[in-house]
């Protein structure tokens, strides 16, 4: 779906284009950073969850116009991975 959105004709004949550097940073933070973080969270829940949640939170800091939307909810899986890893680490002690 992402490739179709970027290269397809849904957004005109040339697809979606990044017009500013902030668009590229936002793209790297949200779908790329979140997917990498959640994939890593299967092996390292603390690190992967921190990457996933951190990507979304940094995106919200850089683009506060997204705050009223549901983008902040996308940080929840990463935060849950961090919370579970923290509770497991605390239970071992």
Phi, psi and omega in degrees: 000319180296315179296322177295323178291321182285320188248351184277189183261012181294330181251031182107178184291339182258005181072196181273132179241141174277116184265338181229161177295329179293332176293321179293317179297316179298320179294319179293321182290309188281288185287320185288308182298320180292316180294316178297316180298315181290327176293318178293332182295341176294326180263319181231088186301321182292311182292313181295318178295322178294321178294314182295310181293320180296323178299315181291318181294321176294322176300318180292329176289317181287329181231079183296345177295340179278351184301316179290347180276183183272015182295326180299332179295334181294346177279344184300315179301319177295317179296324177292321176297317178297316181296317180295317179297320178295318179293322178293318180296323180287326180289333181290327182291000000 
